[in-house]
Amino acid sequence: MELQILTSKKGTKVVTATHLHQLLQLTDHHYAVNVKKWLQDVYAFHDGIRKAALMQDYAPRKLKDTPLVEDYYLTIELAKLIVLHSRSKVKQKYARMLQSVEEADAADNLLDKAQIRTILDLVKAMGSLAHQEDCERRHLELYRQRNGNSAANWWQYRAELLGYSAEQLRRRAAASNHDFTGMTRRQLLMQLDRYELVRTGVIDALMTMGKSERYARSIGDLAKLLAKEMRLDIRDDREPATLFTPEVDAEPFVAVKKLEQTLRLSA
């Protein structure tokens, strides 16, 4: 049977659980038990030994024709690990196929010199709180469009994407010896981890461009590291315009457009 690779709306390559079960030539009536085990098992992912995470490594797939069958979209990495854990006689064949897809995807995401220069421009641009908020706003708009014009579960989705929740941030603030009462999430980060704002802004910008969550997080991590090395000055330029307000700096918007263009050309 031929390996079928799908691409999610977020640009992530996936396979379906039902298709993977057929590839491995496993008995149909064991499907429900096998899938449950797949999602609860522990694997050696690239980021550590852990269980598969919902909306990160897999997501539910709704079937109109057979609504009673539970199906899932599985990332290529998770699918490969499942195949290797299985007792299928053909697991080596399909594990190699999935690995080749994974390696090709990784090669596509390598950065050339033009992209690195553009990412540096984007890091500098994220020194603007106004631009960070603009990227977050555009990301939210895209999220609403993909979810029937609804922002439901936005903060849960955002916590999973960034790796921490607002509640975790508040607990971290409460554990410090400073008074952060009444501060917004952005103000808290300015005090606790200012360069996380750069990472967050870059992730928002890349998600708005339609890049995958894994790619956005990877470049976001790189952006945060660069910002630290550069000791980037993060300025609050969100104040209302007055007679003495300087002209708007177009650099952030130019950087995003330039990054969009270089990513599109590389694709």
RANOR-V216305 format. One record per residue. PSI is psi in radians with two decimals (NA if undefined). OMEGA is omega in whole degrees, -180 to 180 (NA if undefined). Layout:
BEGIN
psi: {PSI,PSI}
omega: {OMEGA,OMEGA}
END
This chain:
BEGIN
psi: {2.45,2.43,2.17,2.06,2.21,2.80,2.17,2.99,-0.41,0.05,0.15,2.31,2.33,2.87,2.77,2.65,-0.70,-0.73,-0.73,-0.67,-0.69,-0.71,-0.71,-0.03,0.75,2.68,2.32,-0.73,-0.08,0.04,-0.90,-0.75,-0.76,-0.77,-0.73,-0.74,-0.71,-0.78,-0.28,-0.12,2.91,2.35,2.81,1.45,2.95,-0.42,0.27,2.97,2.07,3.06,2.80,2.43,2.32,2.40,0.13,-0.85,-0.38,2.81,2.57,2.56,2.14,2.28,2.13,-0.69,-0.67,1.29,-0.36,-0.25,2.21,2.06,2.78,2.62,2.25,2.36,2.78,-0.69,-0.82,-0.73,-0.73,-0.75,-0.66,-0.79,-0.78,-0.53,-0.31,2.96,0.31,2.52,-0.32,0.29,-0.60,-0.70,-0.87,-0.47,-0.69,-0.70,-0.82,-0.63,-0.68,-0.65,-0.74,-0.76,-0.67,-0.69,-0.69,-0.68,-0.64,-0.46,0.04,2.51,2.37,3.12,-0.69,-0.71,-0.66,-0.76,-0.69,-0.69,-0.64,-0.72,-0.69,-0.68,-0.80,-0.70,-0.57,0.09,-0.12,2.07,-0.59,-0.71,-0.61,-0.79,-0.63,-0.73,-0.71,-0.70,-0.74,-0.63,-0.76,-0.70,-0.74,-0.71,-0.76,-0.75,-0.64,-0.15,0.74,0.70,0.58,2.46,0.26,2.41,0.25,-0.81,-0.58,-0.79,-0.74,-0.69,-0.72,-0.65,-0.79,-0.43,0.13,2.71,2.94,-0.62,-0.72,-0.64,-0.71,-0.67,-0.67,-0.71,-0.70,-0.50,-0.24,3.01,0.26,2.73,1.92,0.38,2.31,0.01,2.57,2.96,-0.73,-0.68,-0.64,-0.79,-0.60,-0.60,-0.67,-0.73,1.34,-0.59,-0.20,-0.49,-0.64,-0.82,-0.82,-0.77,-0.71,-0.73,-0.78,-0.78,-0.76,-0.66,-0.64,-0.51,-0.10,0.23,2.82,2.77,-0.73,-0.74,-0.76,-0.75,-0.70,-0.84,-0.60,-0.73,-0.73,-0.73,-0.71,-0.73,-0.77,-0.72,-0.70,-0.81,-0.60,-0.18,0.88,2.32,2.13,2.08,2.52,1.72,0.58,0.07,2.57,2.55,2.45,-3.11,-0.49,0.15,2.28,2.82,2.61,2.32,2.02,-0.13,-0.77,-0.75,-0.63,-0.71,-0.74,-0.79,-0.69,-0.70,-0.73,-0.75,-0.79,-0.66,-0.70,-0.73,-0.69,-0.56,NA}
omega: {-178,178,-179,179,177,176,-178,178,-180,177,-179,177,-175,167,179,-179,-180,180,180,179,178,179,-177,177,179,-177,-175,-175,175,-174,-176,180,-178,-179,178,179,179,-174,-180,-178,179,-176,175,178,180,-179,176,179,-175,173,176,-177,178,180,173,179,178,179,179,176,-179,179,-180,-176,-179,-175,-179,180,178,180,-177,168,-179,175,-179,-180,180,179,179,-180,177,180,-179,179,-174,177,-178,179,-177,-173,-179,-180,-175,175,178,178,-179,178,179,177,180,-179,178,179,179,179,179,-176,176,-176,172,-175,-179,180,179,178,-180,178,175,177,-179,177,179,-180,-178,169,179,177,179,-179,175,180,179,179,178,180,179,176,178,178,178,178,179,-180,-177,-177,175,180,180,177,179,178,179,-176,175,177,-178,179,179,-179,-175,179,177,-179,177,179,177,178,178,178,178,178,-179,-179,180,-178,-177,179,-180,-177,175,-178,175,179,-179,178,177,-180,177,-179,-174,-174,-171,-177,171,177,178,178,-178,-180,179,178,178,-179,-178,177,178,178,179,178,-179,180,-179,179,-179,179,-179,179,177,178,178,-179,179,179,179,-180,178,-179,-179,-173,-175,176,179,-173,176,-178,-177,-178,178,-178,175,-180,-175,178,179,180,-179,178,-177,-175,-180,-177,177,-179,180,179,-179,179,177,-177,-178,177,-180,180,179,178,NA}
END
